[in-house]
Amino acid sequence: MNRRSFAAALAALLPLAAWSQPGYPGKPIKMIVPLAAASAVDNAARIVAQKMSSNMGQQIVIENVPGAAGQIGTQQVAKAAPDGYTIGGFNDSIMTMLPNMGTSLPWDILRDFAPVSLVATIEWGLVANNDSPFRSAGDLIAAAKARPGEITYGSGGNGSPQHIAMALFASQAALGVAAGDVPVALQGLATVAGLARGGKVKLIGLGTAAPLAQFPGVPTIAESGLPGFRFSSWFTVVAPAGTPREIVARLNAEILKALADPAVREQLRDQGLTVRGSSPEELAAATREQLGRYARLFKEAGIKAD
C-alpha cells in the first residue's frame, strides 16, 4: 500500500474513531499468532497490539500457537466465534503459500476469514554466520555458480517463507541450493536485526528495493548481482468469517490509528518492517493477487508438499 493510500485510509478512519459498537470491546481480545514467539510476525504483533490495547482500553493478548507450518493456530481462528474477541495475526505463508502447496487444508483462506488489514511488510535480509567467507550476495552467487548444489541455507521447512525466498533467489540466479546446516539464510529483518547489530551474524544483503537507513552500509541483493530481486513478507490481521462488519471496521480503524503513532512507526522501522495499513477490501484483493503469483512460482520451482 503506497503512502497516498495510507493517508486516505487514515483520513477515512477519523469518523470511525468517534464511533464504537456498544459494549465492544467489553473484555480482552485474543490475537492468535500461528508462529513461534520472537518470530518477525510475533514481534510486530506485540508492538501494534500494545498500542491498540492502550487506545481501546482493553488488552489484546498475543497467543502463540505454532505447529504444522501454522495450520494449528490458523484452524483455531477459523473455528472461533465471530464476535471480535478472537482474531489472527498471520503472515503470507498462511495467507498465500500454504494454500499453494497442493495439500488439503482444514480451512480456506478466502472463505473462512474476514480480512481486517495488511499491517506491515517484513523486509528480508541475507545473513551469513561469522565464519562464512560470504561478505555480499555477490559472493554467494559466485560460490553457488562455482559449486552448484553444494551451498546450504537455512529454511523454516518446505513451503515456508525462508524456502520461498531462497527459491526465488535461486530461480533468478540459476543456482542449485539445498536445505541443511547453514552458512547463509534469508530471514525477516525483524528476526535477525538484533543479532546483526550485536555482531552475532553478518547482514550481507537486503531484499528491499533500496538500501535502508537503519542498516547503513548494507547493499541490496539487487545491486549486488541479482537485478530485480525483491522479497518481503506480510503481517496481516484477520477475523473469523462472519464477524460483523462493524467490528471489522472498528478493528481496522484501531490498527490504522496505532500505525499513525510515531513511536509505533519507529519501533516497526527499527525492526526492519515497513508500515502499511489497508482497508479490508485492499487486503482481500492483495491476497487474491498473491495467491495467483505464488501459484505460478511454485509450479515453476517445483515446490509442493513432501
Residue frames relative to the residue before (quaternion, step in Angstrom):
aa qw qx qy qz dx dy dz
M 1.0000 0.0000 0.0000 0.0000 0.00 0.00 0.00
N 0.3503 -0.7707 0.4867 0.2157 3.59 -0.68 1.01
R 0.7230 -0.4643 0.2970 0.4165 3.52 -1.33 0.29
R 0.6433 0.5385 -0.3277 0.4346 3.56 1.00 -0.81
S 0.6935 0.4690 -0.2927 0.4620 3.59 0.87 -0.92
F 0.5996 0.5392 -0.3697 0.4616 3.60 1.11 -0.57
A 0.6439 0.5169 -0.3248 0.4612 3.58 0.98 -0.84
A 0.6475 0.5119 -0.3192 0.4657 3.57 1.02 -0.80
A 0.6489 0.5114 -0.3157 0.4667 3.57 0.99 -0.83
L 0.6462 0.5211 -0.3207 0.4562 3.55 1.00 -0.83
A 0.6419 0.5150 -0.3245 0.4664 3.58 0.99 -0.80
A 0.6553 0.5365 -0.3115 0.4310 3.56 1.03 -0.82
L 0.6596 0.5271 -0.3249 0.4262 3.58 1.08 -0.60
L 0.4947 0.6959 -0.4339 0.2876 3.62 1.13 -0.42
P 0.6852 0.4304 -0.3224 0.4913 3.63 0.83 -0.73
L 0.6233 0.5428 -0.3491 0.4416 3.60 1.09 -0.63
A 0.6005 0.5929 -0.3627 0.3954 3.57 1.08 -0.73
A 0.6838 0.4751 -0.2839 0.4755 3.56 1.13 -0.62
W 0.6653 0.4825 -0.2849 0.4934 3.56 1.31 -0.32
S 0.0805 0.7761 -0.6254 0.0080 3.55 -1.11 0.51
Q 0.4877 -0.6283 0.5098 0.3278 3.55 -1.07 0.74
P 0.5434 -0.6360 0.4210 0.3507 3.60 -0.81 0.90
G 0.8469 0.1839 -0.1473 0.4768 3.53 -0.82 1.04
Y 0.6934 0.4465 -0.2952 0.4825 3.61 1.19 -0.21
P 0.5717 -0.3254 -0.7505 0.0632 1.49 -1.51 1.98
G 0.2637 -0.7899 0.5386 0.1284 3.55 -0.88 0.93
K 0.7626 0.1575 -0.1199 0.6158 3.55 1.32 0.07
P 0.6920 -0.4671 0.3182 0.4492 3.62 -1.20 0.22
I 0.3305 -0.7138 0.5904 0.1810 3.52 -1.24 0.69
K 0.2601 -0.7599 0.5766 0.1499 3.57 -0.96 0.87
M 0.1122 -0.7628 0.6335 0.0651 3.57 -0.89 0.99
I 0.2093 -0.7809 0.5800 0.0998 3.56 -0.53 1.19
V 0.0986 -0.7577 0.6442 0.0333 3.55 -0.83 1.09
P 0.2622 -0.8167 0.4925 0.1472 3.63 -0.32 1.19
L 0.5879 0.5337 -0.3488 0.4979 3.55 1.14 0.76
A 0.6459 -0.5494 0.3648 0.3845 3.55 -1.22 0.41
A 0.5988 -0.5292 0.4575 0.3899 3.54 -1.28 0.43
A 0.8053 0.2539 -0.2384 0.4798 3.55 -1.17 0.79
S 0.4272 0.6425 -0.5020 0.3907 3.59 1.22 0.33
A 0.6916 -0.4859 0.3229 0.4258 3.58 -1.23 0.33
V 0.6678 0.4861 -0.3032 0.4751 3.58 0.94 -0.86
D 0.6351 0.5312 -0.3298 0.4536 3.58 0.97 -0.82
N 0.6505 0.5161 -0.3200 0.4562 3.59 0.90 -0.88
A 0.6806 0.4822 -0.2875 0.4708 3.56 0.90 -0.94
A 0.6317 0.5478 -0.3321 0.4366 3.57 0.98 -0.87
R 0.6764 0.5004 -0.3021 0.4481 3.58 0.91 -0.85
I 0.6220 0.5322 -0.3433 0.4605 3.59 1.04 -0.71
V 0.7179 0.4425 -0.2532 0.4740 3.57 0.79 -1.04
A 0.6573 0.5247 -0.3192 0.4368 3.61 0.92 -0.87
Q 0.6189 0.5505 -0.3533 0.4349 3.58 1.01 -0.73
K 0.6827 0.4640 -0.2902 0.4841 3.59 0.93 -0.86
M 0.6284 0.5237 -0.3399 0.4640 3.59 0.97 -0.76
S 0.6293 0.5389 -0.3351 0.4487 3.59 0.96 -0.84
S 0.6620 0.5087 -0.3003 0.4613 3.56 0.93 -0.93
N 0.6969 0.4811 -0.2748 0.4553 3.58 0.91 -0.90
M 0.7454 0.4315 -0.2187 0.4586 3.58 0.98 -0.87
G 0.4133 -0.7279 0.4597 0.2968 3.57 1.21 -0.36
Q 0.6905 0.3415 -0.2770 0.5743 3.56 1.25 0.42
Q 0.4945 -0.6802 0.4583 0.2875 3.54 -0.98 0.86
I 0.1996 -0.7082 0.6599 0.1518 3.53 -1.18 0.70
V 0.1893 -0.8154 0.5448 0.0498 3.54 -0.42 1.30
I 0.2777 -0.7522 0.5754 0.1615 3.57 -0.76 1.05
E 0.0423 -0.7815 0.6225 0.0019 3.57 -0.86 1.01
N 0.2372 -0.7803 0.5661 0.1198 3.56 -0.55 1.19
V 0.0233 0.7842 -0.6174 0.0571 3.57 -0.78 1.08
P 0.0157 0.8222 -0.5680 0.0325 3.61 0.33 1.20
G 0.4571 0.6883 -0.4978 0.2636 3.54 -1.30 0.15
A 0.8458 0.0811 -0.0988 0.5180 3.55 -1.09 0.85
A 0.6459 -0.5562 0.3048 0.4248 3.56 0.96 0.99
G 0.7417 -0.4115 0.2178 0.4829 3.58 1.11 0.67
Q 0.4910 0.7043 -0.4209 0.2928 3.58 1.22 -0.23
I 0.6326 0.5591 -0.3469 0.4085 3.60 0.99 -0.77
G 0.7060 0.4460 -0.2668 0.4811 3.57 0.79 -0.99
T 0.6201 0.5479 -0.3400 0.4469 3.57 1.04 -0.75
Q 0.6471 0.5145 -0.3134 0.4672 3.58 0.99 -0.82
Q 0.6228 0.5415 -0.3463 0.4460 3.60 1.02 -0.71
V 0.6455 0.4936 -0.3241 0.4844 3.58 1.02 -0.75
A 0.6486 0.5385 -0.3236 0.4298 3.58 0.91 -0.92
K 0.7422 0.4175 -0.2175 0.4770 3.59 1.02 -0.83
A 0.4989 0.6808 -0.4203 0.3333 3.60 1.25 -0.23
A 0.6052 -0.5390 0.4371 0.3902 3.54 -1.24 0.46
P 0.3865 -0.7439 0.4963 0.2257 3.62 -0.84 0.93
D 0.3581 0.7632 -0.4600 0.2787 3.55 0.72 1.10
G 0.6075 -0.5939 0.3457 0.3984 3.59 1.26 0.18
Y 0.6410 0.5459 -0.3318 0.4256 3.59 1.23 -0.05
T 0.7159 0.2285 -0.2400 0.6145 3.57 1.31 0.14
I 0.0518 0.7837 -0.6142 0.0764 3.55 -0.72 1.12
G 0.3745 -0.7346 0.5218 0.2188 3.56 -1.25 0.24
G 0.2011 -0.7264 0.6424 0.1387 3.53 -1.18 0.72
F 0.0036 0.8579 -0.5080 0.0768 3.56 0.03 1.35
N 0.2959 -0.6907 0.6130 0.2441 3.52 -1.34 0.29
D 0.6537 -0.5364 0.3451 0.4073 3.57 -1.23 0.07
S 0.4522 0.6284 -0.4819 0.4104 3.59 1.23 0.05
I 0.6928 0.4500 -0.2564 0.5018 3.56 0.96 -0.91
M 0.7041 0.4996 -0.2730 0.4245 3.56 0.91 -0.95
T 0.8649 0.0933 0.0227 0.4926 3.59 0.78 -0.99
M 0.6464 0.5123 -0.3390 0.4525 3.63 1.20 -0.22
L 0.6774 0.4893 -0.2980 0.4614 3.60 0.72 -1.02
P 0.6674 0.5041 -0.3346 0.4343 3.65 0.87 -0.78
N 0.6938 0.4570 -0.2783 0.4820 3.59 1.23 -0.31
M 0.5008 0.6931 -0.4041 0.3247 3.59 1.28 0.07
G 0.5065 -0.6887 0.4043 0.3250 3.58 1.25 -0.09
T 0.5921 0.5430 -0.3796 0.4588 3.58 1.22 0.34
S 0.5365 -0.6111 0.4738 0.3379 3.54 -1.24 0.45
L 0.1423 -0.7903 0.5934 0.0553 3.57 -0.74 1.07
P 0.4881 -0.6800 0.4577 0.3000 3.59 -1.06 0.65
W 0.7377 0.2748 -0.1974 0.5842 3.58 1.27 0.19
D 0.2841 -0.7221 0.6058 0.1757 3.54 -1.30 0.42
I 0.4535 -0.7360 0.4278 0.2640 3.56 -0.55 1.16
L 0.7103 0.4402 -0.2672 0.4798 3.61 1.04 -0.64
R 0.7193 0.4572 -0.2469 0.4612 3.59 1.14 -0.61
D 0.7964 0.3994 -0.1532 0.4275 3.54 0.90 -1.01
F 0.7393 0.3522 -0.2148 0.5323 3.59 1.26 0.04
A 0.3050 -0.7132 0.6015 0.1913 3.53 -1.22 0.63
P 0.3659 -0.7375 0.5145 0.2398 3.65 -0.49 1.08
V 0.1934 -0.7694 0.5986 0.1109 3.56 -1.06 0.80
S 0.7588 -0.2965 0.2145 0.5388 3.60 0.66 -1.06
L 0.3531 -0.6015 0.6570 0.2860 3.49 -1.34 0.48
V 0.2532 -0.8205 0.4991 0.1167 3.57 -0.39 1.25
A 0.7825 -0.1592 0.1653 0.5788 3.57 0.79 -1.03
T 0.3126 -0.6863 0.6013 0.2640 3.52 -1.29 0.25
I 0.3477 -0.7275 0.5632 0.1806 3.52 -1.04 0.91
E 0.2785 -0.7704 0.5510 0.1592 3.54 -0.51 1.17
W 0.2902 -0.7846 0.5352 0.1177 3.54 -1.09 0.77
G 0.1118 -0.7927 0.5969 0.0533 3.51 -1.23 0.56
L 0.4307 -0.6605 0.5528 0.2695 3.53 -1.28 0.50
V 0.0500 -0.8101 0.5839 -0.0168 3.56 -0.63 1.16
A 0.1388 -0.7680 0.6213 0.0702 3.52 -1.21 0.64
N 0.4870 -0.6351 0.4841 0.3538 3.56 -1.07 0.54
N 0.6601 -0.5747 0.3199 0.3630 3.55 -1.13 0.61
D 0.6570 0.4918 -0.3146 0.4770 3.59 1.21 -0.36
S 0.5119 0.6579 -0.4135 0.3662 3.55 1.27 -0.19
P 0.4622 -0.6798 0.4887 0.2922 3.61 -1.08 0.66
F 0.5644 0.6321 -0.3796 0.3712 3.59 1.25 -0.30
R 0.0758 -0.8038 0.5899 0.0104 3.55 -0.85 1.05
S 0.7765 0.1234 -0.0940 0.6107 3.55 1.30 -0.04
A 0.6395 -0.4937 0.4061 0.4271 3.55 -1.30 0.21
G 0.5992 0.5738 -0.3519 0.4334 3.56 1.11 -0.65
D 0.6184 0.5335 -0.3394 0.4665 3.59 1.04 -0.75
L 0.6630 0.5075 -0.3051 0.4581 3.58 0.94 -0.91
I 0.6447 0.5215 -0.3216 0.4571 3.57 0.92 -0.89
A 0.6692 0.5030 -0.3002 0.4572 3.58 0.89 -0.93
A 0.6697 0.5002 -0.3027 0.4579 3.58 0.94 -0.88
A 0.6739 0.4967 -0.2997 0.4575 3.57 0.95 -0.84
K 0.6283 0.5110 -0.3381 0.4794 3.58 1.08 -0.62
A 0.6741 0.4917 -0.2909 0.4682 3.57 1.04 -0.77
R 0.7979 0.1574 -0.0614 0.5786 3.59 1.10 -0.74
P 0.0764 -0.8469 0.5242 0.0460 3.61 0.59 1.11
G 0.8194 0.2503 -0.2053 0.4730 3.52 -0.98 0.95
E 0.6661 0.5308 -0.3021 0.4281 3.60 1.23 -0.13
I 0.6154 0.5441 -0.3562 0.4454 3.61 1.19 -0.32
T 0.1893 -0.7923 0.5723 0.0944 3.58 -0.70 1.07
Y 0.1174 -0.7965 0.5913 0.0458 3.57 -1.20 0.53
G 0.5439 -0.6208 0.4637 0.3222 3.52 -1.28 0.44
S 0.0035 0.8015 -0.5959 0.0496 3.55 -0.99 0.87
G 0.4206 -0.6897 0.5302 0.2574 3.55 -1.19 0.59
G 0.7166 -0.3959 0.2471 0.5184 3.58 1.28 0.16
N 0.7124 -0.4567 0.3262 0.4213 3.53 -1.31 0.29
G 0.8308 0.1696 -0.1539 0.5073 3.56 -0.76 1.09
S 0.4743 0.6649 -0.4494 0.3620 3.60 1.26 0.07
P 0.6586 -0.4947 0.3589 0.4389 3.63 -1.17 0.29
Q 0.6219 0.5356 -0.3502 0.4514 3.61 1.02 -0.72
H 0.6455 0.5112 -0.3091 0.4759 3.57 1.02 -0.84
I 0.6843 0.4845 -0.2962 0.4574 3.58 0.85 -0.96
A 0.6318 0.5354 -0.3358 0.4488 3.58 0.98 -0.81
M 0.7063 0.4399 -0.2713 0.4837 3.58 0.89 -0.89
A 0.5889 0.5450 -0.3746 0.4646 3.60 1.13 -0.52
L 0.6434 0.5052 -0.3113 0.4837 3.56 1.04 -0.82
F 0.6257 0.5301 -0.3167 0.4766 3.57 0.99 -0.90
A 0.6969 0.4843 -0.2738 0.4526 3.57 0.83 -1.02
S 0.6644 0.5103 -0.3194 0.4428 3.57 0.92 -0.86
Q 0.6774 0.4770 -0.2943 0.4765 3.59 1.04 -0.72
A 0.7440 0.3807 -0.2216 0.5025 3.59 1.05 -0.65
A 0.3547 -0.7476 0.4785 0.2937 3.59 1.32 -0.11
L 0.3444 0.7450 -0.4901 0.2936 3.54 0.89 1.02
G 0.2756 -0.6862 0.6256 0.2484 3.53 -1.32 0.25
V 0.0884 0.7977 -0.5895 0.0919 3.58 -0.67 1.09
A 0.0872 -0.7925 0.6015 0.0497 3.58 -1.19 0.44
A 0.5323 -0.6409 0.4473 0.3253 3.56 -1.11 0.66
G 0.2910 0.7449 -0.5682 0.1939 3.56 -1.17 0.58
D 0.7323 -0.2983 0.2788 0.5450 3.59 -1.13 -0.56
V 0.2657 -0.8846 0.3825 0.0215 3.46 -0.53 1.27
P 0.2443 -0.7225 0.6221 0.1768 3.50 -1.14 0.75
V 0.7962 0.1600 -0.0631 0.5801 3.60 1.19 -0.53
A 0.0473 0.7779 -0.6266 0.0041 3.55 -1.30 0.34
L 0.3123 -0.6665 0.6322 0.2419 3.51 -1.30 0.47
Q 0.0479 0.8131 -0.5703 0.1066 3.55 -0.66 1.16
G 0.5825 -0.5442 0.4635 0.3869 3.52 -1.27 0.40
L 0.5094 -0.6753 0.4350 0.3085 3.58 -0.83 0.96
A 0.5863 0.5780 -0.3791 0.4225 3.59 1.11 -0.56
T 0.6606 0.5068 -0.2986 0.4665 3.57 1.17 -0.58
V 0.8161 0.3038 -0.1169 0.4775 3.58 0.89 -0.95
A 0.4206 0.7344 -0.4648 0.2603 3.61 1.22 -0.17
G 0.6770 0.4953 -0.2970 0.4562 3.59 0.88 -0.92
L 0.6455 0.5166 -0.3172 0.4646 3.57 1.02 -0.81
A 0.6594 0.5037 -0.3109 0.4635 3.56 0.98 -0.83
R 0.6808 0.4810 -0.2970 0.4658 3.58 0.91 -0.88
G 0.6936 0.4623 -0.2707 0.4815 3.57 1.16 -0.59
G 0.5318 -0.6669 0.3900 0.3468 3.58 1.27 0.09
K 0.4304 0.7124 -0.4577 0.3125 3.59 1.22 0.30
V 0.7723 0.0660 -0.0383 0.6306 3.57 1.17 -0.64
K 0.4301 -0.6630 0.5404 0.2888 3.54 -1.33 0.23
L 0.2275 -0.7287 0.6294 0.1454 3.57 -0.88 0.97
I 0.0550 -0.8661 0.4960 -0.0273 3.57 -0.27 1.26
G 0.8137 0.0356 -0.0424 0.5786 3.60 1.20 -0.03
L 0.2824 -0.7556 0.5720 0.1487 3.56 -1.18 0.62
G 0.3884 -0.7265 0.5227 0.2193 3.55 -1.06 0.81
T 0.4630 0.6945 -0.4209 0.3551 3.57 1.29 0.28
A 0.6090 -0.5571 0.4196 0.3777 3.55 -1.30 0.30
A 0.7873 0.0993 -0.0336 0.6076 3.60 1.17 -0.61
P 0.6309 -0.5235 0.3902 0.4190 3.62 -1.16 0.42
L 0.3473 -0.7286 0.5574 0.1942 3.56 -1.24 0.58
A 0.5148 -0.6735 0.4407 0.2951 3.56 -0.87 1.00
Q 0.6666 0.5173 -0.3152 0.4344 3.60 1.05 -0.67
F 0.7301 0.2845 -0.2205 0.5808 3.59 1.30 -0.06
P 0.0840 -0.8558 0.5090 0.0375 3.57 0.58 1.16
G 0.8135 0.2834 -0.2174 0.4589 3.52 -1.07 0.83
V 0.6147 0.5254 -0.3633 0.4626 3.59 1.25 -0.09
P 0.2945 -0.7835 0.5184 0.1752 3.63 -0.54 1.11
T 0.5446 -0.5676 0.4826 0.3851 3.55 -1.26 0.21
I 0.5936 -0.5498 0.4445 0.3845 3.55 -1.24 0.44
A 0.6104 0.5769 -0.3470 0.4174 3.57 1.06 -0.77
E 0.7423 0.3928 -0.2326 0.4905 3.59 0.90 -0.85
S 0.6355 0.5327 -0.3245 0.4551 3.58 1.31 -0.05
G 0.7872 -0.3215 0.1675 0.4989 3.58 1.21 0.25
L 0.7231 0.3554 -0.2393 0.5418 3.58 1.25 0.07
P 0.1472 -0.8406 0.5146 0.0831 3.60 0.50 1.17
G 0.8034 0.2886 -0.2257 0.4693 3.53 -0.99 0.89
F 0.5128 0.6477 -0.4401 0.3518 3.60 1.20 -0.19
R 0.1356 0.7581 -0.6243 0.1310 3.53 -0.97 0.99
F 0.1456 0.7860 -0.5934 0.0942 3.58 -0.86 0.92
S 0.1325 0.7370 -0.6566 0.0903 3.51 -1.04 0.91
S 0.2516 -0.7502 0.5835 0.1827 3.57 -1.25 0.25
W 0.5412 -0.6720 0.4360 0.2557 3.53 -1.30 0.34
F 0.0922 -0.6747 0.7138 0.1638 3.45 -1.49 0.28
T 0.0180 0.8085 -0.5839 0.0715 3.55 -0.52 1.23
V 0.2400 -0.7155 0.6260 0.1964 3.52 -1.33 0.28
V 0.0138 -0.7796 0.6254 -0.0280 3.53 -0.95 0.98
A 0.2472 -0.7259 0.6166 0.1783 3.54 -1.34 0.24
P 0.6293 -0.5047 0.3926 0.4417 3.62 -1.18 0.22
A 0.5774 -0.5659 0.4516 0.3774 3.57 -1.12 0.63
G 0.7450 0.3738 -0.2904 0.4700 3.54 -1.02 0.81
T 0.4369 0.6686 -0.4775 0.3662 3.58 1.26 -0.02
P 0.5331 -0.6519 0.4194 0.3391 3.63 -0.75 0.93
R 0.5772 -0.6206 0.4103 0.3365 3.55 -0.99 0.87
E 0.6191 0.5558 -0.3492 0.4311 3.57 1.07 -0.72
I 0.6623 0.4844 -0.3092 0.4808 3.59 1.01 -0.73
V 0.6161 0.5268 -0.3423 0.4752 3.59 1.01 -0.78
A 0.6604 0.5046 -0.3070 0.4638 3.58 0.94 -0.88
R 0.6417 0.5150 -0.3311 0.4620 3.60 0.99 -0.76
L 0.6619 0.4977 -0.3059 0.4696 3.58 0.90 -0.90
N 0.6382 0.5235 -0.3245 0.4619 3.58 0.98 -0.84
A 0.6608 0.5083 -0.3070 0.4591 3.57 0.93 -0.91
E 0.6718 0.4966 -0.3014 0.4596 3.58 0.97 -0.82
I 0.6118 0.5276 -0.3503 0.4740 3.60 1.09 -0.64
L 0.6771 0.4848 -0.2977 0.4668 3.58 0.85 -0.93
K 0.6216 0.5339 -0.3351 0.4651 3.57 1.06 -0.72
A 0.6562 0.4994 -0.3090 0.4739 3.58 0.95 -0.86
L 0.6820 0.4969 -0.2900 0.4515 3.58 0.96 -0.87
A 0.6199 0.5402 -0.3465 0.4515 3.58 1.20 -0.37
D 0.5502 0.6229 -0.3933 0.3931 3.60 1.25 -0.30
P 0.4872 -0.7006 0.4292 0.2959 3.64 -0.66 1.04
A 0.6487 0.5227 -0.3306 0.4435 3.60 0.98 -0.76
V 0.6365 0.5149 -0.3221 0.4753 3.59 1.03 -0.80
R 0.6551 0.5166 -0.3127 0.4541 3.56 0.91 -0.92
E 0.6614 0.5061 -0.3092 0.4591 3.58 0.96 -0.85
Q 0.6460 0.5169 -0.3252 0.4580 3.60 0.96 -0.84
L 0.6644 0.4920 -0.3065 0.4718 3.58 0.93 -0.86
R 0.6561 0.5156 -0.3100 0.4556 3.57 0.94 -0.88
D 0.6510 0.5191 -0.3170 0.4541 3.60 0.97 -0.81
Q 0.6662 0.4863 -0.2894 0.4857 3.57 1.21 -0.55
G 0.5554 -0.6201 0.3915 0.3920 3.58 1.28 -0.07
L 0.5243 0.6100 -0.4268 0.4134 3.57 1.15 0.60
T 0.2907 -0.7173 0.6026 0.1943 3.52 -1.26 0.49
V 0.4107 -0.7160 0.5107 0.2405 3.57 -0.70 1.09
R 0.1243 -0.7932 0.5938 0.0533 3.57 -0.90 0.92
G 0.0258 0.7779 -0.6275 -0.0213 3.58 -0.11 -1.29
S 0.1436 0.7841 -0.5903 0.1270 3.57 -0.86 0.94
S 0.5212 -0.5546 0.5127 0.3973 3.50 -1.33 -0.01
P 0.6471 -0.4913 0.3871 0.4358 3.60 -1.20 0.26
E 0.6521 0.5278 -0.3150 0.4438 3.57 1.00 -0.83
E 0.6441 0.5143 -0.3233 0.4649 3.59 1.03 -0.74
L 0.6413 0.5031 -0.3310 0.4754 3.59 1.01 -0.74
A 0.6293 0.5328 -0.3396 0.4525 3.59 0.97 -0.78
A 0.6732 0.4924 -0.2962 0.4655 3.59 0.93 -0.90
A 0.6532 0.5115 -0.3139 0.4617 3.59 0.98 -0.85
T 0.6255 0.5391 -0.3363 0.4529 3.58 1.05 -0.75
R 0.6638 0.4939 -0.3090 0.4689 3.58 0.89 -0.88
E 0.6560 0.5168 -0.3188 0.4483 3.59 0.93 -0.87
Q 0.7157 0.4482 -0.2702 0.4625 3.58 0.85 -0.93
L 0.5493 0.5809 -0.3984 0.4496 3.60 1.13 -0.48
G 0.6854 0.4806 -0.2788 0.4708 3.55 0.95 -0.88
R 0.6507 0.5242 -0.3171 0.4487 3.57 0.98 -0.85
Y 0.6995 0.4508 -0.2801 0.4786 3.59 0.91 -0.87
A 0.5531 0.5827 -0.4041 0.4373 3.59 1.12 -0.48
R 0.6708 0.4847 -0.2952 0.4773 3.58 0.97 -0.84
L 0.6634 0.5071 -0.3110 0.4540 3.60 0.92 -0.91
F 0.6581 0.5167 -0.3165 0.4468 3.59 0.88 -0.91
K 0.6450 0.5153 -0.3202 0.4647 3.57 1.00 -0.79
E 0.6804 0.4935 -0.2911 0.4570 3.57 0.90 -0.94
A 0.7465 0.4032 -0.2145 0.4838 3.59 0.98 -0.87
G 0.4366 -0.7181 0.4457 0.3084 3.59 1.27 -0.10
I 0.3615 0.7389 -0.4916 0.2857 3.57 1.12 0.65
K 0.2178 0.7543 -0.5949 0.1725 3.56 -0.78 1.06
A 0.6863 -0.4789 0.3430 0.4266 3.55 -1.26 0.28
D 0.5630 -0.6013 0.4517 0.3426 3.57 -1.18 0.68
